[in-house]
Amino acid sequence: MAGRIEKPLVRYDCVGTVSFRSGETYCADFSVKQLQDGTIAGTLLLHNLQEGLSLIMTTSELDPFELEGQERASGFPSRVEDCHFTRRWSGAMSLQGEFIAFIVIVRPDLLERRIERGAFAVVSITNMYKTFRVILDGPLGTMQIAHEPDIDDLEQLMRYQKISLVTSYVEIFAEGSTGKLVRELIHDVEDVTRGFLSITRLAQTCWHDWCNIRIYEKDETGERFQLLAIKMRVPWKKPPVDRGITNVAHSDLFIRNAYASYNTELETKHGFETAIHWYVESNAGEVIETKYLLACTCLELLTDRLAKQRGEEFILDKATFKELYQFLKEKLLSWSIEKGVPESKRKLTEQTLLGLNRSRGR
């Protein structure tokens, strides 16, 4: 199993250029890969330099750089963004190093291309435990969850070693995407995935995130799909937990029904996605006091948003309370002068008056 998780999800060996923030550009050979936990890492070689030793002195490991090139085997263009050295060394005319990156785009030249036939998206997901036949209708088309063949072994690693791993995929049959730009479809898939994962996080009480989106298009025969583009990013990695509010057998029913009621207004009006974040965090913590505080934050957010929706956040309306506040402020001033209360303490008391209008339940 160790060999399985050490094998990268994808790897590209490229020849191209590296561009530093200073504006300098050099020819480079580089390899970039996405690991099983979603980390993006690689190696870089700059050769035939006139200033190998001086370059390492003038560029900091903290300075970001960008890579562009072509994959040697397929010829696919690739762009690697927001790279940072983790280790580097130089010779008289060369510079080598290891780096991490945050974004990789494979075939960026096709981002502005319009999709001519039905598209298919595959999204790699971290930390998702087994589900049972989750198939539903989404905004872009039919969606379904698929798992790695060795999901049972991966679950054991997550459960006992607390290792964040890519275990599953969300497959989206975006049949109505004809005419869209590839870039637009990737953006739409990101939005749909973000909302869908809010539901799966709630179902499994575990932090799920995406790390890889692959976009395919039907070929001219309509029987096969051909790769259009890949977007990789580093997911938000959190220790996986296994404390779901539904079991595997009923996961399809829970996720389908919950997602049918989901919309983006749940976040703007009720703070739904933010509350899910705090809820998952409260279950992932190890310290009981931390778990309690995070759970309270989740509940306070929901009750606060509910009070706003009901108009119960404040006791008095703003205009009425403004009059009361001015009255109390004047009385406080005259009373403070009479009692000899220092100005600094009077101003602190004035600030507490603003909280008088909050409902007791807040």
N, C-alpha and C positions, 0 to 999 in steps of 0.2 A: 504493500500500500504506500510505503514511503516513496517508491519510484513513481507511483501514479501521481501524487500531489506535487512532486518535483518537476514533472513534465509541464512545460508551459501550455497555456490554452492556444496561443498563436505565437509564431516567431517569423520575423522577416529579416533577411540579410540584405543590406542595401548598399549602394554606392551613390554618393551625392555630395552635398555641401553642408557645412555647419555655419550658422550666422550668430555671432556674439552680439550682445547688447551695444557694444561700442561701435557696431556697424561693420566690423571686419568679417569677411567671409572666406572660408577655406574649403578645399576639396577634402572629402572624408569618406571613409568606409565605416559603416555602423551596422550594428545588429540591435533590434528592439524586440522585446517579447512581453506578453502579458502572462503573469503567473496565475496559479490556481486561486489565489486570494484576491486577484484583481490588480495587484501591483504591476506597474509598467516599469521595466528596467532594461538596460542595454549596455553595450560597449561601443567605444568610439576610437577611431584611429585617424589622426591627421598626419600625413606623411609628405615628404619632399618640401618641408618647411625651410625657410631661410632663418627662422627665429624660434626654433622649438623651445630652447631654454628660456628665452625672454618672454615668450607667450604665456608660459605657466606663471611667470612672475607678475604679469600685467593683467591677468584675468583671475578673478576671485572664484572660489568654488560656489559662492553664493550668487554669482551672476548667472541669470538664466540665459539659455541659448535655444536655438531652434534648428531642427534638422530637416532637410528635404532630399529626397533621392528616389531611386527606382529599385524595386526588389529584384535580386539577381535572377531568380528562377522564373518568375511570372512576368517581370517587366512592369508590374503595377507601381504607379507613383505612390509615394507615402510622405506624409508630413507629421513630424513629431514636435509637439509644442510644450513650452514651459519645462525645459529640461534643466537639471542641476547635477553637477558632478558630485559623486559620493567618494570617489577616489581617482587620482590621476598621477601620471608620472611622465617624464619627458626624456628624450634624447637630444642630440645636437640638432637634428632636423625632423623630429617627430614629436607628437604628443598623443598619449593614449590615456584612456580613462574609462571608468564605469559611471553610469548616470541613472537617475530616475526621471520619469516624465509623468505628466498628468493628462495629456491628450494625444491621441494618435488618430490620424485620418488616413485610411487607405483608399486610394483612387480619388483624391480631392479634385482632380480634373473633371470628374463627372458630377460634382455637386450641383452644377447649374444645368445639368441635362434634364430634360423632361421625360417622365416615365411614359412609355408608349403602350405597354401592356400591363396586366395586373401584377402587383408587387407583393412580396412576401418578406416579413421582417422576423428576425430571430434575435431575442434579447437575452443575454446571459445574466443570471440572477445569483446573488450570494445568499447563503445561510437559509435557504428555503428547505424545509423538511418535506417529506412525502405528502402528496395529496392524491385524491382519487378522481380521475376523469373530470377535471375542471375544464369545461368547454362552454363558452358563453359568447354573446354578441356584444361587441364593443363599438366605440365611435368610428373606428377605421374598418371594422369587419370582424369576422370570427376570430376569437382569441382562445388559446388553450395553453395549459401548463404541461411541459414535458420535463422529465428528470434524467439525470445521468444513469447509465445502466448499473453502476455500482453505488447507487444512492444509499444503500444500507450501510456500506463501509464508510462513506463520507459522513453519514449521520453519527456514526460511532465516534469519529474523530472530532466532530463539532461538539458532541455531547460531553465527551470525557476530556478532550484536550483543549476545548474552547478555541478551536481554530476556525477562522472565517474562510469559507471555501465557496467556489462556484459549484452549485449542485443542480441547478435547474435552468429552464429556459421558458420564456413566454414567446409563443409563436403567434404572429398576427398575419392573417390573410387579408391584406389591404387591397381588395379587388377594385374598390372605387378610387384608387389613387392615380389612375391614368390622367395625364396632363399636368400632374404636380412635378415640381422640381425635386430632385433627390434630396437636396438640402431641406426643403420644406417637409418632406416625408419623415426625415430623421427627426426634425423638431416635433412633428406631430406624434411620432412614436415615443419620444421622450416624455411628452405631456401625458399621453395615455398610460404609459408605464408607471409614471409617478403616482397617478391616481389609483391605478390597479394595485400597486404595492402597498398603498395605505390600507387597503382591505386585507391583503394577505398578512401584513404585519399584525393587524388586529386579530386575525384568525389564529395565528400561531404565536402571538406575543413574542415576536422575534424580529430583529431589524433586518429587512431585506433591502437590497439596493442593486442597481444594474451597473454593469461594468463594460458591456460590449453590445453594440447594435450592428447587425449585418443586414443589409438591404439587398434583396434579390428581385429580379424581374423575369417574367416568363420569356422563353426564347420564341423564335418565330413559329415553332411547331405547337407551342402552347402546352407542351408536355413536361418540359424541364425548366428549372430556374437557373439564371446566370447571375453571378455576383456583380453588383453595381458599386457598393461602397461599404466600408466598415468604419465605425467610430468607436474608439476605445477610450475609456476614462478610468481614473482610479476611484473606486467606490468608497463610501463612508464605511469603514470597517469597524464593527463592534462585535464583542464576544457573543456567539450564538447561545440562545437559551431555548429550552423546550418546555414551555408552559402555556400551550395554546388554550383558547377557550372553545375549540371544537376539535374533534378527533379526525383521523384520516378518513374513516368511512363516511363522515358527514361533511367533509371539507368542501366537496363540490356544491352541496346545497347551501351552505353558509356563504361561500364566496360569491356564488351566482346571485343569491338574493340580496346580499349586502351591496355588491357592485351595481346591481340594477337601480339602487336608490342613491348611488353616489353621484355628486356633481361638484364642480369647483366652488360653488357658493358655500358649501359646507365649511370650507376653510375661511373664506372671507367673513361669513356671518357667525360661525360657531367655533372657529379655530380647530376644526376636526383633525387636520393632519398634524398640527402642532401638538394637540392633546395626545394623539397616538404616539408621537415621539416621546413625550414625557412618560406615558404609560409603559412603553417598551423599556425605557431607561430604568424605570422603577423596578422592573422585574429582572433586569440584567445586573443590577448592583449587588455587591457582596455585603456591604455594611447596612445594617437594619435602619440606622438613622438616615442614611442617604436614600434608601428605598422609600422611607416614609415621606421625606421632604419632596422627592420627585413625584410621588403619588398625589400629595397635596397640591403640588403645582399643576398637575393635570386637572384635578377636580376644580381648583380655583379658576383656572382658565375657562372651563366649560360653564361653571355657574356665573362667572362674570359676563360671558357672551350671552348666556340665556337671559340674564337680567337686562342687558342692553336691548335684546329683541323684545322683551316684554315691557320695556319702558320703566323698569323698576330699579335702575341703577342708582338714581338719586331720589331723595325724599321730596324735594321741591324742584320745580322747574328752574331753569337757569336765571330767568329774569327776576323771579321772586327771591331766589337765594342771593342774587347780587345785591338787592336792596337790603336784605337781612345782614349780609356780610359787611356792607358799608356802615350800617347802624352799629353792629358789634365792634367793628374796627374803631369807630369814633369813641364808643364807650370805653373800650380797652385803653385807648390813648389817655383819656381824662383820668381813668382809674389808676393807670401806671404812674402818671405825674403825681397824683395825690399820694400814692403809696411809696413813691421813690423807687419804682422798679427800673433797673437799668434798661437802656434802649435795646441792647442786644437781646435780652430776654423777652422784651415786648415783641420784637420782630419775630422771634421764634414762636411765640404764642399766636401771633397773627397767622403764621403759616399753618398752624394746627386747626385754625378756624375753617380753612378750606375743606377739611375732611369731615366737617359736621354734616354735610349734605349727603354723604354716602349712606346707602341703606344699611341697616344693622346686619343684614345677611351677607354683606360684602366684607 
